[in-house]
Amino acid sequence: MITQGDVINILTEAITTVVLCAAPMLLVAMVVGLIVSIFQATTQINEQTLAFVPKIVAVMLSLLLFGGFIFSTIGGFVTRLFESINRIIMS
């Protein structure tokens, strides 16, 4: 029988996993956006593609760099989720 505590534990772990997986790309996008904004403010160039393209490239590069970490984090979560489902069904 599944309890309310089991559901809360699964949801807490799911939210933690999502935050851990998204954080590297979001931080890189934020830093690149800040650098581009400072550059635009100092040069007074207000081109939208200047803000968009470097962020996309940086996020893709960070995805390549942190991809192993992301996949191992998601894999660990899925493994623990299936083990908890097995435990809940057997009890």
PDB file with one MODEL, atoms N, CA, C and O in Angstrom:
MODEL        1
ATOM      1  N   MET A   1       0.844  -1.183   0.000  1.00  0.00           N
ATOM      2  CA  MET A   1       0.000   0.000   0.000  1.00  0.00           C
ATOM      3  C   MET A   1       0.887   1.243   0.000  1.00  0.00           C
ATOM      4  O   MET A   1       1.819   1.362   0.795  1.00  0.00           O
ATOM      5  N   ILE A   2       0.581   2.143  -0.890  1.00  0.00           N
ATOM      6  CA  ILE A   2       1.360   3.372  -0.984  1.00  0.00           C
ATOM      7  C   ILE A   2       0.816   4.383   0.029  1.00  0.00           C
ATOM      8  O   ILE A   2      -0.395   4.561   0.166  1.00  0.00           O
ATOM      9  N   THR A   3       1.727   5.026   0.720  1.00  0.00           N
ATOM     10  CA  THR A   3       1.325   6.010   1.721  1.00  0.00           C
ATOM     11  C   THR A   3       1.605   7.420   1.208  1.00  0.00           C
ATOM     12  O   THR A   3       2.264   7.621   0.187  1.00  0.00           O
ATOM     13  N   GLN A   4       1.087   8.369   1.944  1.00  0.00           N
ATOM     14  CA  GLN A   4       1.309   9.761   1.579  1.00  0.00           C
ATOM     15  C   GLN A   4       2.793  10.114   1.690  1.00  0.00           C
ATOM     16  O   GLN A   4       3.301  10.913   0.904  1.00  0.00           O
ATOM     17  N   GLY A   5       3.474   9.533   2.646  1.00  0.00           N
ATOM     18  CA  GLY A   5       4.910   9.768   2.805  1.00  0.00           C
ATOM     19  C   GLY A   5       5.712   9.266   1.616  1.00  0.00           C
ATOM     20  O   GLY A   5       6.688   9.896   1.209  1.00  0.00           O
ATOM     21  N   ASP A   6       5.295   8.112   1.050  1.00  0.00           N
ATOM     22  CA  ASP A   6       5.978   7.584  -0.132  1.00  0.00           C
ATOM     23  C   ASP A   6       5.836   8.539  -1.317  1.00  0.00           C
ATOM     24  O   ASP A   6       6.799   8.796  -2.039  1.00  0.00           O
ATOM     25  N   VAL A   7       4.639   9.052  -1.501  1.00  0.00           N
ATOM     26  CA  VAL A   7       4.391   9.986  -2.606  1.00  0.00           C
ATOM     27  C   VAL A   7       5.204  11.268  -2.422  1.00  0.00           C
ATOM     28  O   VAL A   7       5.785  11.781  -3.378  1.00  0.00           O
ATOM     29  N   ILE A   8       5.241  11.776  -1.208  1.00  0.00           N
ATOM     30  CA  ILE A   8       6.004  12.994  -0.935  1.00  0.00           C
ATOM     31  C   ILE A   8       7.491  12.766  -1.162  1.00  0.00           C
ATOM     32  O   ILE A   8       8.170  13.635  -1.711  1.00  0.00           O
ATOM     33  N   ASN A   9       8.012  11.608  -0.747  1.00  0.00           N
ATOM     34  CA  ASN A   9       9.429  11.301  -0.972  1.00  0.00           C
ATOM     35  C   ASN A   9       9.755  11.212  -2.457  1.00  0.00           C
ATOM     36  O   ASN A   9      10.786  11.720  -2.897  1.00  0.00           O
ATOM     37  N   ILE A  10       8.885  10.572  -3.230  1.00  0.00           N
ATOM     38  CA  ILE A  10       9.124  10.447  -4.669  1.00  0.00           C
ATOM     39  C   ILE A  10       9.079  11.821  -5.335  1.00  0.00           C
ATOM     40  O   ILE A  10       9.934  12.134  -6.164  1.00  0.00           O
ATOM     41  N   LEU A  11       8.090  12.640  -4.981  1.00  0.00           N
ATOM     42  CA  LEU A  11       7.988  13.972  -5.572  1.00  0.00           C
ATOM     43  C   LEU A  11       9.160  14.867  -5.181  1.00  0.00           C
ATOM     44  O   LEU A  11       9.658  15.636  -6.003  1.00  0.00           O
ATOM     45  N   THR A  12       9.598  14.770  -3.935  1.00  0.00           N
ATOM     46  CA  THR A  12      10.751  15.557  -3.489  1.00  0.00           C
ATOM     47  C   THR A  12      12.003  15.170  -4.252  1.00  0.00           C
ATOM     48  O   THR A  12      12.776  16.031  -4.673  1.00  0.00           O
ATOM     49  N   GLU A  13      12.198  13.879  -4.428  1.00  0.00           N
ATOM     50  CA  GLU A  13      13.373  13.420  -5.171  1.00  0.00           C
ATOM     51  C   GLU A  13      13.272  13.800  -6.645  1.00  0.00           C
ATOM     52  O   GLU A  13      14.286  14.116  -7.267  1.00  0.00           O
ATOM     53  N   ALA A  14      12.070  13.776  -7.213  1.00  0.00           N
ATOM     54  CA  ALA A  14      11.890  14.172  -8.609  1.00  0.00           C
ATOM     55  C   ALA A  14      12.204  15.649  -8.811  1.00  0.00           C
ATOM     56  O   ALA A  14      12.869  16.018  -9.779  1.00  0.00           O
ATOM     57  N   ILE A  15      11.732  16.487  -7.907  1.00  0.00           N
ATOM     58  CA  ILE A  15      11.995  17.925  -8.018  1.00  0.00           C
ATOM     59  C   ILE A  15      13.485  18.206  -7.844  1.00  0.00           C
ATOM     60  O   ILE A  15      14.050  19.031  -8.563  1.00  0.00           O
ATOM     61  N   THR A  16      14.115  17.532  -6.906  1.00  0.00           N
ATOM     62  CA  THR A  16      15.555  17.695  -6.700  1.00  0.00           C
ATOM     63  C   THR A  16      16.334  17.281  -7.942  1.00  0.00           C
ATOM     64  O   THR A  16      17.300  17.942  -8.323  1.00  0.00           O
ATOM     65  N   THR A  17      15.918  16.196  -8.568  1.00  0.00           N
ATOM     66  CA  THR A  17      16.588  15.720  -9.776  1.00  0.00           C
ATOM     67  C   THR A  17      16.440  16.722 -10.913  1.00  0.00           C
ATOM     68  O   THR A  17      17.399  16.983 -11.640  1.00  0.00           O
ATOM     69  N   VAL A  18      15.252  17.281 -11.069  1.00  0.00           N
ATOM     70  CA  VAL A  18      15.032  18.268 -12.132  1.00  0.00           C
ATOM     71  C   VAL A  18      15.900  19.500 -11.904  1.00  0.00           C
ATOM     72  O   VAL A  18      16.499  20.018 -12.847  1.00  0.00           O
ATOM     73  N   VAL A  19      15.972  19.966 -10.678  1.00  0.00           N
ATOM     74  CA  VAL A  19      16.780  21.151 -10.373  1.00  0.00           C
ATOM     75  C   VAL A  19      18.255  20.865 -10.620  1.00  0.00           C
ATOM     76  O   VAL A  19      18.956  21.699 -11.193  1.00  0.00           O
ATOM     77  N   LEU A  20      18.739  19.695 -10.195  1.00  0.00           N
ATOM     78  CA  LEU A  20      20.140  19.346 -10.408  1.00  0.00           C
ATOM     79  C   LEU A  20      20.483  19.222 -11.888  1.00  0.00           C
ATOM     80  O   LEU A  20      21.581  19.588 -12.307  1.00  0.00           O
ATOM     81  N   CYS A  21      19.551  18.711 -12.674  1.00  0.00           N
ATOM     82  CA  CYS A  21      19.817  18.525 -14.099  1.00  0.00           C
ATOM     83  C   CYS A  21      19.734  19.834 -14.881  1.00  0.00           C
ATOM     84  O   CYS A  21      20.456  20.013 -15.862  1.00  0.00           O
ATOM     85  N   ALA A  22      18.871  20.740 -14.463  1.00  0.00           N
ATOM     86  CA  ALA A  22      18.699  21.994 -15.193  1.00  0.00           C
ATOM     87  C   ALA A  22      19.680  23.081 -14.750  1.00  0.00           C
ATOM     88  O   ALA A  22      19.956  24.011 -15.508  1.00  0.00           O
ATOM     89  N   ALA A  23      20.198  22.972 -13.547  1.00  0.00           N
ATOM     90  CA  ALA A  23      21.026  24.045 -12.980  1.00  0.00           C
ATOM     91  C   ALA A  23      22.263  24.388 -13.813  1.00  0.00           C
ATOM     92  O   ALA A  23      22.522  25.574 -14.021  1.00  0.00           O
ATOM     93  N   PRO A  24      23.045  23.414 -14.303  1.00  0.00           N
ATOM     94  CA  PRO A  24      24.246  23.809 -15.057  1.00  0.00           C
ATOM     95  C   PRO A  24      23.926  24.644 -16.301  1.00  0.00           C
ATOM     96  O   PRO A  24      24.593  25.644 -16.566  1.00  0.00           O
ATOM     97  N   MET A  25      22.914  24.239 -17.055  1.00  0.00           N
ATOM     98  CA  MET A  25      22.576  24.978 -18.276  1.00  0.00           C
ATOM     99  C   MET A  25      21.976  26.343 -17.956  1.00  0.00           C
ATOM    100  O   MET A  25      22.251  27.321 -18.651  1.00  0.00           O
ATOM    101  N   LEU A  26      21.159  26.413 -16.907  1.00  0.00           N
ATOM    102  CA  LEU A  26      20.574  27.695 -16.535  1.00  0.00           C
ATOM    103  C   LEU A  26      21.635  28.677 -16.040  1.00  0.00           C
ATOM    104  O   LEU A  26      21.591  29.865 -16.359  1.00  0.00           O
ATOM    105  N   LEU A  27      22.579  28.173 -15.265  1.00  0.00           N
ATOM    106  CA  LEU A  27      23.654  29.047 -14.773  1.00  0.00           C
ATOM    107  C   LEU A  27      24.522  29.556 -15.914  1.00  0.00           C
ATOM    108  O   LEU A  27      24.900  30.727 -15.931  1.00  0.00           O
ATOM    109  N   VAL A  28      24.841  28.681 -16.871  1.00  0.00           N
ATOM    110  CA  VAL A  28      25.640  29.101 -18.018  1.00  0.00           C
ATOM    111  C   VAL A  28      24.881  30.140 -18.828  1.00  0.00           C
ATOM    112  O   VAL A  28      25.463  31.146 -19.234  1.00  0.00           O
ATOM    113  N   ALA A  29      23.599  29.920 -19.069  1.00  0.00           N
ATOM    114  CA  ALA A  29      22.798  30.882 -19.823  1.00  0.00           C
ATOM    115  C   ALA A  29      22.717  32.219 -19.094  1.00  0.00           C
ATOM    116  O   ALA A  29      22.745  33.275 -19.727  1.00  0.00           O
ATOM    117  N   MET A  30      22.618  32.177 -17.780  1.00  0.00           N
ATOM    118  CA  MET A  30      22.534  33.412 -17.010  1.00  0.00           C
ATOM    119  C   MET A  30      23.847  34.194 -17.078  1.00  0.00           C
ATOM    120  O   MET A  30      23.837  35.414 -17.241  1.00  0.00           O
ATOM    121  N   VAL A  31      24.971  33.495 -16.954  1.00  0.00           N
ATOM    122  CA  VAL A  31      26.275  34.169 -16.999  1.00  0.00           C
ATOM    123  C   VAL A  31      26.527  34.743 -18.390  1.00  0.00           C
ATOM    124  O   VAL A  31      26.977  35.882 -18.520  1.00  0.00           O
ATOM    125  N   VAL A  32      26.240  33.965 -19.424  1.00  0.00           N
ATOM    126  CA  VAL A  32      26.442  34.465 -20.786  1.00  0.00           C
ATOM    127  C   VAL A  32      25.506  35.643 -21.063  1.00  0.00           C
ATOM    128  O   VAL A  32      25.913  36.618 -21.695  1.00  0.00           O
ATOM    129  N   GLY A  33      24.272  35.562 -20.601  1.00  0.00           N
ATOM    130  CA  GLY A  33      23.339  36.676 -20.775  1.00  0.00           C
ATOM    131  C   GLY A  33      23.821  37.948 -20.076  1.00  0.00           C
ATOM    132  O   GLY A  33      23.677  39.050 -20.605  1.00  0.00           O
ATOM    133  N   LEU A  34      24.390  37.783 -18.890  1.00  0.00           N
ATOM    134  CA  LEU A  34      24.925  38.942 -18.167  1.00  0.00           C
ATOM    135  C   LEU A  34      26.101  39.561 -18.908  1.00  0.00           C
ATOM    136  O   LEU A  34      26.202  40.783 -19.019  1.00  0.00           O
ATOM    137  N   ILE A  35      26.988  38.711 -19.414  1.00  0.00           N
ATOM    138  CA  ILE A  35      28.148  39.218 -20.161  1.00  0.00           C
ATOM    139  C   ILE A  35      27.700  39.937 -21.420  1.00  0.00           C
ATOM    140  O   ILE A  35      28.214  41.010 -21.736  1.00  0.00           O
ATOM    141  N   VAL A  36      26.741  39.357 -22.149  1.00  0.00           N
ATOM    142  CA  VAL A  36      26.240  39.988 -23.369  1.00  0.00           C
ATOM    143  C   VAL A  36      25.530  41.298 -23.036  1.00  0.00           C
ATOM    144  O   VAL A  36      25.661  42.272 -23.777  1.00  0.00           O
ATOM    145  N   SER A  37      24.789  41.338 -21.945  1.00  0.00           N
ATOM    146  CA  SER A  37      24.101  42.572 -21.548  1.00  0.00           C
ATOM    147  C   SER A  37      25.087  43.676 -21.208  1.00  0.00           C
ATOM    148  O   SER A  37      24.886  44.835 -21.571  1.00  0.00           O
ATOM    149  N   ILE A  38      26.141  43.315 -20.519  1.00  0.00           N
ATOM    150  CA  ILE A  38      27.177  44.312 -20.189  1.00  0.00           C
ATOM    151  C   ILE A  38      27.829  44.811 -21.479  1.00  0.00           C
ATOM    152  O   ILE A  38      28.082  46.007 -21.624  1.00  0.00           O
ATOM    153  N   PHE A  39      28.103  43.896 -22.416  1.00  0.00           N
ATOM    154  CA  PHE A  39      28.681  44.282 -23.693  1.00  0.00           C
ATOM    155  C   PHE A  39      27.740  45.202 -24.470  1.00  0.00           C
ATOM    156  O   PHE A  39      28.177  46.196 -25.049  1.00  0.00           O
ATOM    157  N   GLN A  40      26.462  44.872 -24.482  1.00  0.00           N
ATOM    158  CA  GLN A  40      25.491  45.713 -25.185  1.00  0.00           C
ATOM    159  C   GLN A  40      25.354  47.086 -24.528  1.00  0.00           C
ATOM    160  O   GLN A  40      25.189  48.092 -25.218  1.00  0.00           O
ATOM    161  N   ALA A  41      25.421  47.126 -23.224  1.00  0.00           N
ATOM    162  CA  ALA A  41      25.303  48.408 -22.527  1.00  0.00           C
ATOM    163  C   ALA A  41      26.513  49.301 -22.772  1.00  0.00           C
ATOM    164  O   ALA A  41      26.381  50.518 -22.898  1.00  0.00           O
ATOM    165  N   THR A  42      27.680  48.695 -22.839  1.00  0.00           N
ATOM    166  CA  THR A  42      28.882  49.509 -23.037  1.00  0.00           C
ATOM    167  C   THR A  42      29.027  49.970 -24.481  1.00  0.00           C
ATOM    168  O   THR A  42      29.536  51.062 -24.732  1.00  0.00           O
ATOM    169  N   THR A  43      28.585  49.154 -25.430  1.00  0.00           N
ATOM    170  CA  THR A  43      28.716  49.537 -26.839  1.00  0.00           C
ATOM    171  C   THR A  43      27.448  50.164 -27.410  1.00  0.00           C
ATOM    172  O   THR A  43      27.465  50.682 -28.527  1.00  0.00           O
ATOM    173  N   GLN A  44      26.362  50.124 -26.666  1.00  0.00           N
ATOM    174  CA  GLN A  44      25.056  50.643 -27.077  1.00  0.00           C
ATOM    175  C   GLN A  44      24.549  49.970 -28.346  1.00  0.00           C
ATOM    176  O   GLN A  44      23.902  50.603 -29.180  1.00  0.00           O
ATOM    177  N   ILE A  45      24.844  48.690 -28.482  1.00  0.00           N
ATOM    178  CA  ILE A  45      24.311  47.891 -29.584  1.00  0.00           C
ATOM    179  C   ILE A  45      23.119  47.123 -29.031  1.00  0.00           C
ATOM    180  O   ILE A  45      23.270  46.350 -28.086  1.00  0.00           O
ATOM    181  N   ASN A  46      21.948  47.321 -29.599  1.00  0.00           N
ATOM    182  CA  ASN A  46      20.732  46.654 -29.124  1.00  0.00           C
ATOM    183  C   ASN A  46      20.212  45.672 -30.164  1.00  0.00           C
ATOM    184  O   ASN A  46      19.065  45.773 -30.598  1.00  0.00           O
ATOM    185  N   GLU A  47      21.024  44.753 -30.552  1.00  0.00           N
ATOM    186  CA  GLU A  47      20.632  43.729 -31.513  1.00  0.00           C
ATOM    187  C   GLU A  47      20.139  42.498 -30.758  1.00  0.00           C
ATOM    188  O   GLU A  47      20.842  41.981 -29.890  1.00  0.00           O
ATOM    189  N   GLN A  48      18.938  42.027 -31.082  1.00  0.00           N
ATOM    190  CA  GLN A  48      18.348  40.898 -30.361  1.00  0.00           C
ATOM    191  C   GLN A  48      19.121  39.609 -30.596  1.00  0.00           C
ATOM    192  O   GLN A  48      19.268  38.800 -29.680  1.00  0.00           O
ATOM    193  N   THR A  49      19.614  39.409 -31.804  1.00  0.00           N
ATOM    194  CA  THR A  49      20.347  38.164 -32.077  1.00  0.00           C
ATOM    195  C   THR A  49      21.659  38.118 -31.319  1.00  0.00           C
ATOM    196  O   THR A  49      22.174  37.035 -31.040  1.00  0.00           O
ATOM    197  N   LEU A  50      22.198  39.257 -30.987  1.00  0.00           N
ATOM    198  CA  LEU A  50      23.435  39.286 -30.207  1.00  0.00           C
ATOM    199  C   LEU A  50      23.214  38.715 -28.811  1.00  0.00           C
ATOM    200  O   LEU A  50      24.137  38.155 -28.219  1.00  0.00           O
ATOM    201  N   ALA A  51      22.021  38.849 -28.289  1.00  0.00           N
ATOM    202  CA  ALA A  51      21.710  38.284 -26.966  1.00  0.00           C
ATOM    203  C   ALA A  51      21.278  36.828 -27.070  1.00  0.00           C
ATOM    204  O   ALA A  51      21.487  36.052 -26.137  1.00  0.00           O
ATOM    205  N   PHE A  52      20.676  36.447 -28.196  1.00  0.00           N
ATOM    206  CA  PHE A  52      20.076  35.115 -28.317  1.00  0.00           C
ATOM    207  C   PHE A  52      21.083  34.049 -28.741  1.00  0.00           C
ATOM    208  O   PHE A  52      21.155  32.991 -28.117  1.00  0.00           O
ATOM    209  N   VAL A  53      21.845  34.306 -29.771  1.00  0.00           N
ATOM    210  CA  VAL A  53      22.738  33.296 -30.348  1.00  0.00           C
ATOM    211  C   VAL A  53      23.829  32.843 -29.371  1.00  0.00           C
ATOM    212  O   VAL A  53      24.041  31.637 -29.245  1.00  0.00           O
ATOM    213  N   PRO A  54      24.524  33.732 -28.682  1.00  0.00           N
ATOM    214  CA  PRO A  54      25.553  33.245 -27.741  1.00  0.00           C
ATOM    215  C   PRO A  54      24.979  32.387 -26.617  1.00  0.00           C
ATOM    216  O   PRO A  54      25.626  31.442 -26.165  1.00  0.00           O
ATOM    217  N   LYS A  55      23.764  32.711 -26.163  1.00  0.00           N
ATOM    218  CA  LYS A  55      23.148  31.894 -25.113  1.00  0.00           C
ATOM    219  C   LYS A  55      22.828  30.497 -25.614  1.00  0.00           C
ATOM    220  O   LYS A  55      23.054  29.517 -24.906  1.00  0.00           O
ATOM    221  N   ILE A  56      22.304  30.397 -26.830  1.00  0.00           N
ATOM    222  CA  ILE A  56      21.991  29.083 -27.402  1.00  0.00           C
ATOM    223  C   ILE A  56      23.260  28.254 -27.550  1.00  0.00           C
ATOM    224  O   ILE A  56      23.278  27.075 -27.197  1.00  0.00           O
ATOM    225  N   VAL A  57      24.312  28.862 -28.066  1.00  0.00           N
ATOM    226  CA  VAL A  57      25.577  28.153 -28.238  1.00  0.00           C
ATOM    227  C   VAL A  57      26.142  27.723 -26.892  1.00  0.00           C
ATOM    228  O   VAL A  57      26.623  26.598 -26.756  1.00  0.00           O
ATOM    229  N   ALA A  58      26.094  28.597 -25.901  1.00  0.00           N
ATOM    230  CA  ALA A  58      26.612  28.273 -24.569  1.00  0.00           C
ATOM    231  C   ALA A  58      25.812  27.160 -23.913  1.00  0.00           C
ATOM    232  O   ALA A  58      26.392  26.284 -23.270  1.00  0.00           O
ATOM    233  N   VAL A  59      24.487  27.175 -24.063  1.00  0.00           N
ATOM    234  CA  VAL A  59      23.657  26.125 -23.479  1.00  0.00           C
ATOM    235  C   VAL A  59      23.943  24.784 -24.153  1.00  0.00           C
ATOM    236  O   VAL A  59      24.009  23.758 -23.477  1.00  0.00           O
ATOM    237  N   MET A  60      24.114  24.780 -25.472  1.00  0.00           N
ATOM    238  CA  MET A  60      24.431  23.530 -26.174  1.00  0.00           C
ATOM    239  C   MET A  60      25.800  22.990 -25.752  1.00  0.00           C
ATOM    240  O   MET A  60      25.964  21.784 -25.569  1.00  0.00           O
ATOM    241  N   LEU A  61      26.770  23.874 -25.601  1.00  0.00           N
ATOM    242  CA  LEU A  61      28.087  23.432 -25.144  1.00  0.00           C
ATOM    243  C   LEU A  61      28.040  22.915 -23.706  1.00  0.00           C
ATOM    244  O   LEU A  61      28.710  21.937 -23.372  1.00  0.00           O
ATOM    245  N   SER A  62      27.249  23.569 -22.859  1.00  0.00           N
ATOM    246  CA  SER A  62      27.133  23.091 -21.482  1.00  0.00           C
ATOM    247  C   SER A  62      26.393  21.761 -21.431  1.00  0.00           C
ATOM    248  O   SER A  62      26.669  20.930 -20.565  1.00  0.00           O
ATOM    249  N   LEU A  63      25.453  21.552 -22.355  1.00  0.00           N
ATOM    250  CA  LEU A  63      24.772  20.260 -22.432  1.00  0.00           C
ATOM    251  C   LEU A  63      25.753  19.165 -22.818  1.00  0.00           C
ATOM    252  O   LEU A  63      25.692  18.059 -22.281  1.00  0.00           O
ATOM    253  N   LEU A  64      26.655  19.463 -23.743  1.00  0.00           N
ATOM    254  CA  LEU A  64      27.693  18.486 -24.095  1.00  0.00           C
ATOM    255  C   LEU A  64      28.633  18.226 -22.922  1.00  0.00           C
ATOM    256  O   LEU A  64      29.031  17.088 -22.676  1.00  0.00           O
ATOM    257  N   LEU A  65      28.982  19.284 -22.204  1.00  0.00           N
ATOM    258  CA  LEU A  65      29.925  19.159 -21.093  1.00  0.00           C
ATOM    259  C   LEU A  65      29.306  18.433 -19.900  1.00  0.00           C
ATOM    260  O   LEU A  65      29.954  17.582 -19.291  1.00  0.00           O
ATOM    261  N   PHE A  66      28.059  18.761 -19.561  1.00  0.00           N
ATOM    262  CA  PHE A  66      27.412  18.199 -18.378  1.00  0.00           C
ATOM    263  C   PHE A  66      26.451  17.057 -18.709  1.00  0.00           C
ATOM    264  O   PHE A  66      25.709  16.604 -17.837  1.00  0.00           O
ATOM    265  N   GLY A  67      26.457  16.588 -19.954  1.00  0.00           N
ATOM    266  CA  GLY A  67      25.532  15.538 -20.361  1.00  0.00           C
ATOM    267  C   GLY A  67      25.686  14.251 -19.564  1.00  0.00           C
ATOM    268  O   GLY A  67      24.691  13.629 -19.191  1.00  0.00           O
ATOM    269  N   GLY A  68      26.915  13.851 -19.303  1.00  0.00           N
ATOM    270  CA  GLY A  68      27.145  12.635 -18.518  1.00  0.00           C
ATOM    271  C   GLY A  68      26.589  12.744 -17.112  1.00  0.00           C
ATOM    272  O   GLY A  68      25.978  11.805 -16.602  1.00  0.00           O
ATOM    273  N   PHE A  69      26.801  13.886 -16.489  1.00  0.00           N
ATOM    274  CA  PHE A  69      26.260  14.116 -15.154  1.00  0.00           C
ATOM    275  C   PHE A  69      24.739  14.078 -15.161  1.00  0.00           C
ATOM    276  O   PHE A  69      24.119  13.488 -14.277  1.00  0.00           O
ATOM    277  N   ILE A  70      24.144  14.713 -16.166  1.00  0.00           N
ATOM    278  CA  ILE A  70      22.685  14.765 -16.252  1.00  0.00           C
ATOM    279  C   ILE A  70      22.102  13.374 -16.440  1.00  0.00           C
ATOM    280  O   ILE A  70      21.146  12.998 -15.762  1.00  0.00           O
ATOM    281  N   PHE A  71      22.682  12.608 -17.364  1.00  0.00           N
ATOM    282  CA  PHE A  71      22.158  11.270 -17.619  1.00  0.00           C
ATOM    283  C   PHE A  71      22.368  10.335 -16.434  1.00  0.00           C
ATOM    284  O   PHE A  71      21.509   9.500 -16.151  1.00  0.00           O
ATOM    285  N   SER A  72      23.487  10.460 -15.742  1.00  0.00           N
ATOM    286  CA  SER A  72      23.697   9.607 -14.570  1.00  0.00           C
ATOM    287  C   SER A  72      22.751   9.996 -13.432  1.00  0.00           C
ATOM    288  O   SER A  72      22.291   9.128 -12.690  1.00  0.00           O
ATOM    289  N   THR A  73      22.458  11.286 -13.288  1.00  0.00           N
ATOM    290  CA  THR A  73      21.509  11.727 -12.265  1.00  0.00           C
ATOM    291  C   THR A  73      20.110  11.210 -12.561  1.00  0.00           C
ATOM    292  O   THR A  73      19.424  10.716 -11.666  1.00  0.00           O
ATOM    293  N   ILE A  74      19.688  11.324 -13.814  1.00  0.00           N
ATOM    294  CA  ILE A  74      18.363  10.826 -14.193  1.00  0.00           C
ATOM    295  C   ILE A  74      18.311   9.309 -14.078  1.00  0.00           C
ATOM    296  O   ILE A  74      17.311   8.755 -13.621  1.00  0.00           O
ATOM    297  N   GLY A  75      19.378   8.636 -14.489  1.00  0.00           N
ATOM    298  CA  GLY A  75      19.427   7.173 -14.374  1.00  0.00           C
ATOM    299  C   GLY A  75      19.352   6.703 -12.935  1.00  0.00           C
ATOM    300  O   GLY A  75      18.670   5.724 -12.633  1.00  0.00           O
ATOM    301  N   GLY A  76      20.047   7.394 -12.045  1.00  0.00           N
ATOM    302  CA  GLY A  76      19.975   7.049 -10.630  1.00  0.00           C
ATOM    303  C   GLY A  76      18.590   7.255 -10.066  1.00  0.00           C
ATOM    304  O   GLY A  76      18.112   6.450  -9.266  1.00  0.00           O
ATOM    305  N   PHE A  77      17.938   8.335 -10.482  1.00  0.00           N
ATOM    306  CA  PHE A  77      16.573   8.588 -10.012  1.00  0.00           C
ATOM    307  C   PHE A  77      15.618   7.501 -10.500  1.00  0.00           C
ATOM    308  O   PHE A  77      14.794   7.006  -9.730  1.00  0.00           O
ATOM    309  N   VAL A  78      15.725   7.133 -11.767  1.00  0.00           N
ATOM    310  CA  VAL A  78      14.831   6.113 -12.317  1.00  0.00           C
ATOM    311  C   VAL A  78      15.065   4.773 -11.628  1.00  0.00           C
ATOM    312  O   VAL A  78      14.113   4.049 -11.336  1.00  0.00           O
ATOM    313  N   THR A  79      16.320   4.442 -11.370  1.00  0.00           N
ATOM    314  CA  THR A  79      16.623   3.192 -10.666  1.00  0.00           C
ATOM    315  C   THR A  79      16.004   3.187  -9.276  1.00  0.00           C
ATOM    316  O   THR A  79      15.374   2.207  -8.878  1.00  0.00           O
ATOM    317  N   ARG A  80      16.181   4.282  -8.533  1.00  0.00           N
ATOM    318  CA  ARG A  80      15.586   4.370  -7.193  1.00  0.00           C
ATOM    319  C   ARG A  80      14.066   4.360  -7.258  1.00  0.00           C
ATOM    320  O   ARG A  80      13.411   3.808  -6.374  1.00  0.00           O
ATOM    321  N   LEU A  81      13.495   4.970  -8.303  1.00  0.00           N
ATOM    322  CA  LEU A  81      12.044   4.985  -8.462  1.00  0.00           C
ATOM    323  C   LEU A  81      11.510   3.569  -8.687  1.00  0.00           C
ATOM    324  O   LEU A  81      10.527   3.170  -8.063  1.00  0.00           O
ATOM    325  N   PHE A  82      12.152   2.812  -9.572  1.00  0.00           N
ATOM    326  CA  PHE A  82      11.704   1.446  -9.819  1.00  0.00           C
ATOM    327  C   PHE A  82      11.892   0.554  -8.597  1.00  0.00           C
ATOM    328  O   PHE A  82      11.070  -0.325  -8.337  1.00  0.00           O
ATOM    329  N   GLU A  83      12.968   0.776  -7.846  1.00  0.00           N
ATOM    330  CA  GLU A  83      13.164   0.007  -6.620  1.00  0.00           C
ATOM    331  C   GLU A  83      12.076   0.344  -5.590  1.00  0.00           C
ATOM    332  O   GLU A  83      11.597  -0.544  -4.884  1.00  0.00           O
ATOM    333  N   SER A  84      11.686   1.621  -5.502  1.00  0.00           N
ATOM    334  CA  SER A  84      10.652   1.997  -4.546  1.00  0.00           C
ATOM    335  C   SER A  84       9.285   1.450  -4.992  1.00  0.00           C
ATOM    336  O   SER A  84       8.464   1.078  -4.153  1.00  0.00           O
ATOM    337  N   ILE A  85       9.040   1.402  -6.316  1.00  0.00           N
ATOM    338  CA  ILE A  85       7.793   0.814  -6.797  1.00  0.00           C
ATOM    339  C   ILE A  85       7.743  -0.665  -6.435  1.00  0.00           C
ATOM    340  O   ILE A  85       6.712  -1.170  -5.991  1.00  0.00           O
ATOM    341  N   ASN A  86       8.863  -1.355  -6.626  1.00  0.00           N
ATOM    342  CA  ASN A  86       8.922  -2.771  -6.254  1.00  0.00           C
ATOM    343  C   ASN A  86       8.688  -2.964  -4.756  1.00  0.00           C
ATOM    344  O   ASN A  86       7.976  -3.879  -4.342  1.00  0.00           O
ATOM    345  N   ARG A  87       9.294  -2.092  -3.950  1.00  0.00           N
ATOM    346  CA  ARG A  87       9.138  -2.179  -2.498  1.00  0.00           C
ATOM    347  C   ARG A  87       7.687  -1.917  -2.094  1.00  0.00           C
ATOM    348  O   ARG A  87       7.151  -2.596  -1.218  1.00  0.00           O
ATOM    349  N   ILE A  88       7.056  -0.937  -2.729  1.00  0.00           N
ATOM    350  CA  ILE A  88       5.672  -0.581  -2.395  1.00  0.00           C
ATOM    351  C   ILE A  88       4.725  -1.700  -2.806  1.00  0.00           C
ATOM    352  O   ILE A  88       3.787  -2.008  -2.071  1.00  0.00           O
ATOM    353  N   ILE A  89       4.944  -2.304  -3.946  1.00  0.00           N
ATOM    354  CA  ILE A  89       4.067  -3.382  -4.405  1.00  0.00           C
ATOM    355  C   ILE A  89       4.195  -4.621  -3.515  1.00  0.00           C
ATOM    356  O   ILE A  89       3.202  -5.285  -3.217  1.00  0.00           O
ATOM    357  N   MET A  90       5.412  -4.919  -3.100  1.00  0.00           N
ATOM    358  CA  MET A  90       5.644  -6.124  -2.286  1.00  0.00           C
ATOM    359  C   MET A  90       5.153  -5.971  -0.853  1.00  0.00           C
ATOM    360  O   MET A  90       4.910  -6.971  -0.176  1.00  0.00           O
ATOM    361  N   SER A  91       5.004  -4.745  -0.382  1.00  0.00           N
ATOM    362  CA  SER A  91       4.570  -4.568   1.018  1.00  0.00           C
ATOM    363  C   SER A  91       3.077  -4.547   1.162  1.00  0.00           C
ATOM    364  O   SER A  91       2.566  -4.406   2.273  1.00  0.00           O
TER     365      SER A  91
ENDMDL
END
